[in-house]
Each structure stands twice: as C-alpha cells, then as structure tokens.
Amino acid sequence: MNEQKESGWIWKFYFVFFSLIIARKAAGFFMPGTNTHDYYKILTAFASYFEPLYWTNAVTVILNLACLVPLFLFAYRIHFLPSRVWQYLLGARLIFDILGHSYEYMVIRSFFYSSPWIGMEAVSAAIFLVAPSYWACFQYAFRRKKFIPHQKRMF
C-alpha cells in the first residue's frame, strides 16, 4: 500500500503531462493553419482515396482523448464502468495508433532520410512518451481489482 502512495504522484504528474501532449495533438489536427491539419487538407485535396488516412487519424485523436479517462482513473485509483469497456477502448486505441499516424510517419521517415540516428531518437522519444499510458490503461482494463479498493467506486 505504501508503494502505491509513493507512486501515485508520479501517475498524477504523468496524467497532466500526457494530457497536454494529447490536447496539443488534438488541437493540431482540428485547428486550421497547423501543420497536421494542413497536411491532411492538402492530402485529401489531391485525391479522395487519401480520405481514409484523414479518418483513421481523426479516430486516433478521438480515441487518444478518450483514453485519458482510464489514465485519470488509474492515477487516482477510481473504479468506473465495467472492465470490458476499457478493454475494448484499449484495443481500438492500439489498432488506430498503428493505422492512424500518417503525418507523424512522414515526419519520422524524413528524419531517417536526414540521419538514421535522428530517426531512431524520434521513434524512441515517441515510444518513451506513450508507453506509460498504454501500461496504465492496460493495468486499468485488465488488473484494476488488484490496486483499487472496493470503496473507491464511482456509481
């Protein structure tokens, strides 16, 4: 129990930090004039068969925003909704994170063309920033009975 209290502030800090990253990505996708928004606007202007790239990224952004909820619930050790909801959300997020990052893929690809070391640093940084959120969401979806007491339930 003491270990949970000591690590609790780390997860609360990470939640705020990761929320800012996700909010910035969402704003970059939805706000006109940003690099990401312009990329998809120009891409879909060339041909309609590029529209699935736009829509998969849109779903990715929405799922990443939605995954802030289980991250928050994990950080604050709150039980909310059945585990199956969070398991489906995590699975959908994983699938769309693999499929829905055309802009980021192109940016990282250009880094590799410049220098393989820069490309590897970019990939490593992306994994380093996102991996804890996947771990926390996995723990919340599949193992939350081990770390959330029954009295800390919402609804």
Backbone as a ProteinNet text record, in pm:
[ID]
protein_1_A
[PRIMARY]
MNEQKESGWIWKFYFVFFSLIIARKAAGFFMPGTNTHDYYKILTAFASYFEPLYWTNAVTVILNLACLVPLFLFAYRIHFLPSRVWQYLLGARLIFDILGHSYEYMVIRSFFYSSPWIGMEAVSAAIFLVAPSYWACFQYAFRRKKFIPHQKRMF
[TERTIARY]
82.4	0	86.6	194.6	283.9	347	377.2	435.6	337.3	207.4	106.2	98.2	106.3	100.7	222.4	338.6	459.7	456.5	401.4	397.7	276.5	180.1	58.2	83.8	174	201	266.7	343.3	408.2	302.3	202.9	96.8	9.4	-11.5	-89.7	-12.9	116.9	200.1	199.6	217.1	217.3	82.8	-27.3	-158.4	-166.2	-121.5	-123.4	-31.1	88	185.6	132.4	80.2	29.1	-96.8	-179.2	-298.8	-261.1	-155.4	-108.9	-60.7	9.1	55.4	-63.2	-160.4	-278	-361	-376	-451.6	-383.2	-251.8	-176.8	-193.8	-189	-208.3	-349.8	-447.9	-586.9	-605.7	-550.8	-561.1	-490.3	-376	-302.9	-379	-456.9	-533.8	-658.5	-728.1	-857.6	-849.5	-742.1	-734.1	-671	-742.2	-684.5	-556.3	-465	-340.1	-226.3	-254.8	-147.8	-89.5	31.7	97.5	17.3	-32.4	-105.7	-235.2	-309.1	-435.1	-410.4	-310.9	-280.1	-234.8	-158.6	-113.3	-233	-329.4	-445.4	-535.2	-543.8	-623.7	-564.7	-434.3	-366.7	-372	-351.9	-353.2	-488.4	-595.9	-728.5	-768.1	-704.7	-734.2	-679.6	-572.8	-514.4	-605.1	-655.4	-740.7	-825	-945.9	-1036.4	-991.7	-905.3	-862	-765.5	-725.1	-645	-733	-863.8	-952.9	-947.4	-931.4	-918.7	-803.2	-696	-585.9	-632.7	-712.8	-768.9	-858.4	-949.2	-1046.5	-981.7	-882.4	-815.8	-740.8	-684.8	-618.8	-721.9	-836.5	-942.2	-986.9	-1006.3	-1046	-933.9	-810.4	-696.2	-694.8	-715.2	-716.6	-829.2	-946.7	-1061.5	-1036.6	-982.2	-953.4	-845	-745.1	-641.9	-699.4	-792	-859.9	-942.5	-1012.9	-1094.6	-1009.1	-888.8	-801.2	-741.3	-765.8	-725.5	-812	-934.2	-1024.2	-968.8	-936.3	-880.9	-744.6	-669.1	-541.8	-567.3	-665.2	-704.4	-754	-841.2	-896.6	-788.4	-689.9	-576.7	-493.8	-464.9	-381.2	-445.7	-577.9	-648.6	-712.6	-687.7	-736.1	-888.2	-960.5	-1106.4	-1162.7	-1260.1	-1327.3	-1447.6	-1453.2	-1563.6	-1590.2	-1711	-1757.9	-1694.1	-1758.1	-1702.9	-1568.6	-1487.5	-1355.4	-1364.5	-1468.7	-1484.1	-1484.1	-1540.8	-1542	-1398.9	-1316.8	-1179.1	-1093.6	-1126.9	-1054.4	-1080.3	-1206.8	-1239.2	-1175.8	-1179.1	-1118.8	-968.1	-902.7	-759.1	-727.3	-805.3	-784.3	-804	-909.9	-934.9	-823.1	-777.8	-668.5	-542.1	-509.1	-390.2	-400.3	-513.7	-532.8	-520.2	-587.8	-584.6	-453.5	-383.1	-249.6	-154	-174.5	-91.4	-128.1	-257.3	-304.1	-313	-329.3	-373.3	-272.8	-149.1	-49.7	27.4	-43.2	22.2	117.6	74.7	159.9	286.3	269.3	384.3	478.4	419.5	500.5	588	530.5	607	716.9	686.4	786.4	902.6	871	977	1054.3	985.1	1052	1152.2	1114.3	1206.7	1326.8	1305.3	1417.7	1516.7	1464.7	1552.6	1629.8	1568	1640.5	1754.1	1729	1832.5	1945.5	1905.6	2004.2	1933.6	1984.1	1922.4	1920.7	2021.6	2025.9	1912.9	1887.5	1777.4	1644	1629.8	1508.2	1486.7	1592.2	1582.4	1552	1609.3	1579.9	1433.3	1379.7	1238.8	1146.4	1176.1	1095.3	1106.3	1225.9	1246.9	1172.3	1177.9	1107.4	956.6	904.6	760.6	719.1	796.4	765.2	776.5	880.9	902.9	787	730.3	621.1	486.9	465.2	334.2	326	434.6	432	370.8	402	338.6	185.8	133.9	-12.5	-73.4	-6.9	-55.1	-47.6	61.3	76.7	-32.8	-56.1	-158	-297.4	-326.2	-458.3	-475.6	-369.2	-375.8	-402.3	-329.5	-349.1	-492.3	-542.8	-678.9	-782.5	-760	-856.9	-855.7	-739	-728.1	-693.3	-637.1	-587.8	-628.1	-731.3	-761.6	-810.1	-861.3	-907.3	-793.1	-670.6	-555.6	-513.6	-547.1	-496.6	-604.1	-730.9	-837.2	-925.8	-932.1	-1019.9	-1166.7	-1251.1	-1391.4	-1464.4	-1421.2	-1491.2	-1466.7	-1372.2	-1341.4	-1405.9	-1536.2	-1606.9	-1688.3	-1696	-1786.9	-1908	-2022.9	-2152.1	-2162.6
-119.7	0	125.8	124.4	238.4	266	157.5	171.2	242.2	210.9	275.5	424.7	462.2	604.2	678.9	614.1	677.7	696.6	600.1	611.1	688.2	715.2	784.7	922.6	997.3	1132.1	1126.9	1023.7	1009.9	993.4	907.4	886.1	1009.1	1083.3	1208.4	1310.4	1318.9	1408.3	1363.6	1233	1181.4	1206.7	1193.6	1220.8	1364.7	1459.5	1600.4	1620.5	1566.9	1578.1	1517	1394.9	1326	1394.2	1447.5	1521.6	1642.7	1710.6	1825.6	1782.2	1670	1617.8	1583.3	1512.5	1470.5	1591.5	1687.4	1808.7	1885.2	1890.8	1959.4	1887.2	1754.5	1677.5	1695.3	1695.3	1713.6	1852.7	1953.6	2089.9	2099.4	2035.2	2037.3	1972.1	1872	1803.5	1882.2	1938	2001.4	2150.1	2218.3	2363.1	2396	2473.3	2514	2595.8	2578.2	2653.4	2579.8	2467.2	2389.4	2293	2248.6	2158.1	2031.2	1970.5	1845.1	1866.9	1969	1997.8	2026.8	2107.6	2140.7	2018	1929.8	1807.4	1726.4	1703	1622.2	1695.6	1826.5	1905.7	1895.3	1911.3	1902.2	1758.6	1661.8	1521.6	1482.2	1519.8	1484.3	1568.1	1683.4	1765.1	1699.4	1621.8	1556	1446.9	1363.2	1253.4	1203.5	1162.2	1116.6	984.9	909.5	783.8	805.6	930.4	960.5	989.7	999.5	1031.9	930.3	799.6	707.6	743	800.3	843.2	953.1	1044.1	1151.8	1092.9	1003.6	950	858.2	781.5	698.5	785.9	896.3	986.7	1056.8	1091.8	1154.5	1059.9	933.3	834.9	816.8	816.9	804.3	918.2	1039.9	1155.9	1142.9	1104	1089.5	977.8	865.5	755.5	793.6	867.9	912.3	1007.8	1092.5	1179.3	1095	995.2	908.5	828.1	791	710.8	792.9	921.3	999.9	964.6	918.5	882.1	765.1	649.7	542.7	577.5	662.3	705.9	787.4	875.8	953.5	860.3	767.6	674.9	587.4	549.2	471.5	556	678.4	765.1	792.8	806.7	838.1	716.5	598.6	471.8	472.6	503.5	509.7	401.5	329.5	225.4	288.5	273.7	332.3	247.2	208.6	127.9	-11.4	-104.6	-241.3	-247.3	-344.1	-361.3	-379.2	-445.7	-474.1	-345	-237.2	-107.6	-60.5	-67.6	-19.2	-112.5	-240.7	-335.4	-307.8	-283.7	-250.4	-117.7	-21.1	108.9	95.2	18.1	-3.9	-74.6	-175.7	-247	-156.5	-76.5	16.7	120	167.8	265.9	207.1	85.4	20.2	5.9	-41	-58.8	74.7	176.5	305.1	380.1	353.9	413.1	355.5	230.3	168.8	223.9	243.3	283.3	434.1	511.8	649.2	759.4	739.2	844.4	872.8	901.6	925.3	1044.5	1153.1	1272.7	1242.9	1182.3	1151.2	1053.1	957.7	861.3	933.3	1028.3	1102.1	1188.1	1247.7	1329.4	1241.5	1129.7	1041	981.7	950.3	899	1001.1	1128.1	1231.7	1244.9	1221.5	1220.7	1110.3	993	881.6	913.2	986.9	1025.7	1122.3	1211.8	1305.6	1234.1	1154.3	1081.9	966.2	845.9	732.5	751.7	819.7	844.5	936.1	1039.8	1131.4	1058.3	974.1	894.8	803	736.5	646.8	724	841.6	924.1	966	999.9	1040.5	923.4	806.6	687.8	653.2	657.8	627.5	726	852.8	954.2	931.1	899.4	875.1	755.3	648.5	529.2	560.7	633.1	668.2	751.5	840.3	925.4	852	757.2	692.1	561.5	489.9	357.4	357.6	454.1	451.2	462	534.5	545	411.3	338.3	205.1	111.2	118.2	32.2	61.2	188.5	225.9	185.4	208.6	171.6	19.7	-54.2	-200	-245.1	-188.8	-223.9	-193.5	-78.6	-40	-131.1	-169.6	-252.1	-398.1	-450.6	-593.3	-631.1	-537.9	-576.3	-480.2	-402.3	-297.8	-350.3	-471.9	-526.5	-538.9	-547.2	-563.2	-433.3	-318.7	-194.3	-92	-122	-27.5	-91.6	-30.9	-85	-69.7	-157.8	-156.8	-29.4	33.3	152.8	276	269.5	384.7	369.4	348.6	328.4	452.4	479.6	584.4	513.6	548.2	492.1	348.7
0	0	0	75.8	81.8	-53.4	-126.2	-259.7	-353.7	-339.8	-423	-393.5	-267.1	-231.6	-285.1	-280.4	-329	-480.1	-551.6	-697.4	-747	-661.3	-702.4	-760.1	-700.5	-751.1	-888.6	-915.3	-1046.2	-1154	-1126.6	-1225.2	-1241.6	-1136.1	-1147.9	-1231.5	-1209.1	-1290.3	-1435.7	-1458	-1594.6	-1662.2	-1589.6	-1646.7	-1698.1	-1618.6	-1661.1	-1781.1	-1773.2	-1881.2	-2010.4	-2003.1	-2121.3	-2174.2	-2085.3	-2128.6	-2212.8	-2174.3	-2252	-2390	-2396.5	-2525.6	-2613.8	-2559.4	-2636.9	-2676.9	-2589	-2622.2	-2735.2	-2730.5	-2837.2	-2970.6	-2967.5	-3090.7	-3144.6	-3055.9	-3098.5	-3158.2	-3093.3	-3146.4	-3280.2	-3292.7	-3418.8	-3531.8	-3500.3	-3603.6	-3642.9	-3544.6	-3571.7	-3604.4	-3565.7	-3587.5	-3722.4	-3804.9	-3934	-3913.7	-4007.2	-4002.5	-3935.1	-3871.6	-3810.3	-3913.5	-3890.2	-3985.2	-4009.7	-3902.3	-3916.7	-3994	-3958.2	-4027.1	-4175	-4202.3	-4342	-4420.6	-4356.2	-4422.7	-4471.6	-4382.8	-4421.6	-4520.5	-4508.2	-4602.1	-4743.3	-4753.3	-4883.6	-4936.3	-4848.5	-4889.4	-4949.5	-4883.2	-4934	-5054.4	-5073.5	-5191.9	-5318.6	-5306.5	-5422.5	-5477.4	-5389.6	-5434.8	-5317.7	-5349	-5244	-5180.8	-5248.1	-5187.8	-5071.3	-5045.9	-4926.7	-4804.9	-4825.3	-4713.6	-4599.5	-4626.7	-4512	-4417.9	-4470.5	-4383.7	-4289.1	-4343.1	-4260.4	-4151.3	-4190.3	-4095.3	-3991.7	-4031.1	-3930.4	-3829.6	-3875.4	-3780.9	-3692.6	-3749.1	-3668.7	-3557.1	-3590.8	-3489.7	-3388.1	-3434.3	-3343.6	-3241.9	-3288.4	-3199.2	-3096.8	-3141.3	-3050.9	-2949.6	-2995	-2902.2	-2801.5	-2845.9	-2751.5	-2647.9	-2689.7	-2592.6	-2495.5	-2548.8	-2463.3	-2367	-2407.1	-2320.6	-2206.7	-2206.4	-2090.2	-1969.1	-1995.8	-1885.8	-1804.8	-1867	-1783.2	-1722.6	-1789.4	-1731.1	-1604.3	-1608.8	-1490.9	-1380.1	-1418	-1319.2	-1258.2	-1338.1	-1286.5	-1190.1	-1229.4	-1145.6	-1010.1	-1009.5	-885.4	-819.9	-878.8	-822.3	-801.7	-907.4	-903.7	-995.2	-945.3	-1023.2	-1093.2	-1226.9	-1302.9	-1426.2	-1446.8	-1559.6	-1559.1	-1627.9	-1632.3	-1705	-1668.4	-1729.7	-1880.7	-1926.1	-2069.3	-2151.7	-2101.2	-2171.9	-2196.9	-2093.3	-2103.6	-2188.5	-2188.7	-2272.6	-2420.4	-2455.7	-2595.4	-2637.2	-2546.5	-2576	-2598.7	-2515.2	-2529.8	-2661.3	-2695.6	-2822.1	-2942.9	-2940.1	-3050.5	-3060.4	-2946.2	-2946.8	-3007.9	-2970.7	-3024.5	-3176.6	-3225.1	-3369.7	-3443.1	-3393	-3463.2	-3442.7	-3333.1	-3319.2	-3422.9	-3458.5	-3561.9	-3699.6	-3724.6	-3857.5	-3879.8	-3775.5	-3791.6	-3771.5	-3804.7	-3784.7	-3912.5	-4018.2	-4147.2	-4141	-4079.4	-4070.9	-3991.1	-3874.4	-3790.8	-3860.4	-3931.7	-4006.3	-4109.2	-4179.9	-4280.7	-4216.7	-4104.7	-4035.4	-3988.9	-3925.6	-3877.5	-3994.8	-4101.4	-4221.3	-4275.8	-4273.7	-4320.4	-4227.4	-4096	-4002.6	-4037.9	-4072.5	-4110.6	-4238.1	-4330.8	-4451.4	-4417.6	-4321.6	-4279.8	-4207.6	-4109	-4029.1	-3958.6	-3973.1	-3902.6	-3751	-3697.6	-3552.6	-3508.9	-3586.9	-3553.1	-3562.3	-3664.2	-3677.9	-3559.5	-3516.1	-3400.5	-3272	-3259.4	-3142	-3140.8	-3257.1	-3266.1	-3231.7	-3284.6	-3254.5	-3106.2	-3052.4	-2910.4	-2821.4	-2855.4	-2776	-2780.8	-2898	-2910.8	-2825.6	-2831.6	-2751.6	-2603.1	-2564.8	-2425.3	-2369.3	-2449.8	-2403.4	-2396.5	-2487.1	-2498.3	-2419.2	-2405.7	-2342.2	-2201.7	-2115.4	-1983	-1988.1	-2085.5	-2094.1	-2133.2	-2221.9	-2257.6	-2137.6	-2063.9	-1947	-1844.7	-1816.4	-1717.8	-1765.3	-1892.1	-1944.9	-1945.1	-1973.9	-1967.3	-1824	-1729.8	-1589	-1546.1	-1589.6	-1550.5	-1615.7	-1738.8	-1810.5	-1765.2	-1730.5	-1704.8	-1560.7	-1482.2	-1350	-1239.4	-1259.1	-1161.4	-1026.6	-1021.1	-893.2	-792.7	-843.8	-755.8	-686.9	-744.9	-687.1	-652.4	-680.3	-644	-538.3	-420.3	-317.4	-357.5	-306.8	-345	-302.5	-196.9	-150.7	-238.4	-331	-416	-553.1	-557.2	-683.4	-715.3	-843.5	-891.5	-947.9	-903.1	-949.9	-917.5
[MASK]
+++++++++++++++++++++++++++++++++++++++++++++++++++++++++++++++++++++++++++++++++++++++++++++++++++++++++++++++++++++++++++++++++++++++++++++++++++++++++++

